[in-house]
Amino acid sequence: MTLDSDSDADLVQRCQSSAGAEFDEAYRQLFALYQDRVYNTCFRVTGNANDALDAAQETMVIIARRIGAFAFRSKFSSWVYRIAVNSAIDIRRKRMDAPRSGITTIIGVADGDQMMQQAADETVGTEPHQQLVSIENQQLIQSALSDMNLTFAAILVLRYIEDLSYEEISEVQGCSLGTVKSRLNRAHHSLRELLESRGYDSTLLT
């Protein structure tokens, strides 16, 4: 099922118009639809599975709490990506400053943890798009992303790993197309410099 399909809109509207068990069921389906993308984005930005799980859980909690205010002025998936990226950046910034704490989802700790862990198991090994890097170098790329400026890392993840268009990234990051292109050029340059400093032939990047 593709994101932002009629089914997505139906699930969002069901979440907005229901309560109790009906909300739980609609949200559970929405959770299952987006959990892999959310986890994968959080993993690429944070650089490790534990922080990614925390950020993904936080993302889904925020979605559950704020979905009633979503007004369909943008793609729902763009809204989800924005929350995921911000959550991942917050977790990464706080990584060395505070101990990690558990987050309870609206569908319960056990169910939420189990579903996110399943997403983690399925997506940690997912290969990044060939536009960015060949399979054998994905660990080196991930290491570089983890050491980069957070804004640059996030835009590279959205463009080359999640395969979002410039227009979609503009929606996610709330900036103009010109800003997206400028940030992406600077991010790509930063990535090349990091890779070259570690002995990687950055001319293989496309």
N, C-alpha and C positions, 0 to 999 in steps of 0.2 A: 504494500500500500504506500502510495506516495504521500509526502507531507503536503499540507495545505490542500488536501482533497476535500470534496463535499462531506466525506465521512468525518474529517477533522473538524470542520465547521459545525457539524451536527453534534459531535461530542462536546465541543466547547459550549455550545448553546445549551446542551443538556446539563452540563455542570453549572451553568449560570442560572438555570431555571429550576433546579432541583435542590433537595436537602436530604440529610440522613442517608439511608441506605441507597436511595436512587443516585444521590451525588457520589457516594463511594464507588458505585458500580461504573458510572460514567467516567469518573476520574481514574479509576483503575485501568480502564481501556485506554484512556489518553496517556497515562503513565507508561503502559506497555508499548504504545506507539512511538513515544519519544525517548524512552530511557536509553537506548543504545547511542543515539546521536548526542544526547546530553552527556552521557558518561565519556564518550570518545572525545568530545570537545574539551571537557574538564581535564581529562587525562593528558591531552596534548599540551594544554596551557600550564598545568601544575607540574607535570613531569613525573608523577608517581601515583601508584594505584590508591594508596590510602587517602591522600589529599583529594584525588579525583572522586573517590566515593563520597567524601564529606561534601565537596562542592556540588556533586550531582544530587545528593540528598537535599542540600540546601536549596538548590534550584527547584526541585519538585515541590518542596514545601512552599516556596514563594509563589510558584504557579498556582498551587491549590488555594493559597490565601488571597491572591490578587486576581484570579481568573474572572471574578464577577465584574471587575472594572475594565476588562479587555473590551475595546470598542470596535474592533475589526478595522481600524484605520490603517493598519499594516498587516502583513502576513503574520499569522499566528506563529509560524516557525521562526520568523525574524524576532518576534518578541521572546520566544523561548531561548534562542541563541543569545540574545542580549543578556538575559538573566544568567544563563550558564557561563558566559564569558566573564561577567562581573563577579559572579560567585567564585569562579576559579581564580581570578586575579586577587580577590580579597583573601582567599585561603592561602594563596602563595605568599602574599605579603605578610600574613600573620604566622606563617609556618614556624619561624624561629622565635616568635614572641609569646606564644600562648599554647598550652596543651590542647590537644584535640578533644572535643566533646561530642557526644552522640546527639543526633537530631531525630525527633519523632515525626514521622509523616502522618498525614491525615488518615492513611489506610493502616497505620500501625507499624511499630518498630520491626516486628518480625517479618511481615510481608515486604516492607520497604527495603530492609537490608537484604532479604533474599533476592528480590527482583534486581536491585542494583548490583549485587555480587554476581548474579547471572550475566548482567550486561557487561560487567568488568571481565568476566571469564571469556566472553565472546568477542570483545572488541580490543583488548590489549594487544592481541596479535594481528589486528587488522592492518593491512599494508597501506601506507599513504599513497596518494595518487602518483602516477608516474611523472606527472608534471613537475613534481617537487624533487623526488629522489627515487633511486632504484631500491629494490627490496633489501639488498645486502647492506645498505648504508642507513637504514631507518633508525637504528639505535644512536648512531652518531648525530643524525638530524635532531632526534628527540633531546639528546644531551645539549645540543646547541640552543634549541628552543627554550629549554629550561634555564639557560644562562642569559637569555636575551632580555632587552627591554620588554616589559609586559605588553605594551600596546603593539609593538612589532610582532611579538610572538602570537598574540591573539589574531592579528590580521592575516598572518601567514597560515595559521590553522584554518581560519574561515575560508580563505581563498583556495589553498592548495590541498588541504586534507578533507575539508567538508565540501569543497567544490562550489562555493557560493559565487554568484556573479558579483560584479562591482555594484550593481544596483541593490542586490540583497545585502551586501556588506554595508552599504550606505544606510539602509534601513536599520540594520543591527546596531551599528555604531552611532547612528544619529548624526551623520556628517554628509557633506556634499561628495559627489562623484570625484571632483578634483582632489579633495582631501584624501579619499580612499586611494586614488592612484599615487598620490605623493607619498602617503604612508607606506604603501606596498612597495614602492621603489626603494624607499629608505630601509624598509625591513629586509628586503631581498639583499641589498648592499651589506647590511649588518650581518646577515646570515652568511654571505660569502666570506666576509672578513673573519668571522668566527671559525668557519670550516677551514679556511686556508691556514689560520693560526694553529690548527690541529692536524695539519698535513693532509687535508682532503682536497682533491682536485675539484674546485667549485665550478670549473667550466663544464662539468657534466650536468649541472643543474640546468633545467630548461625553463 
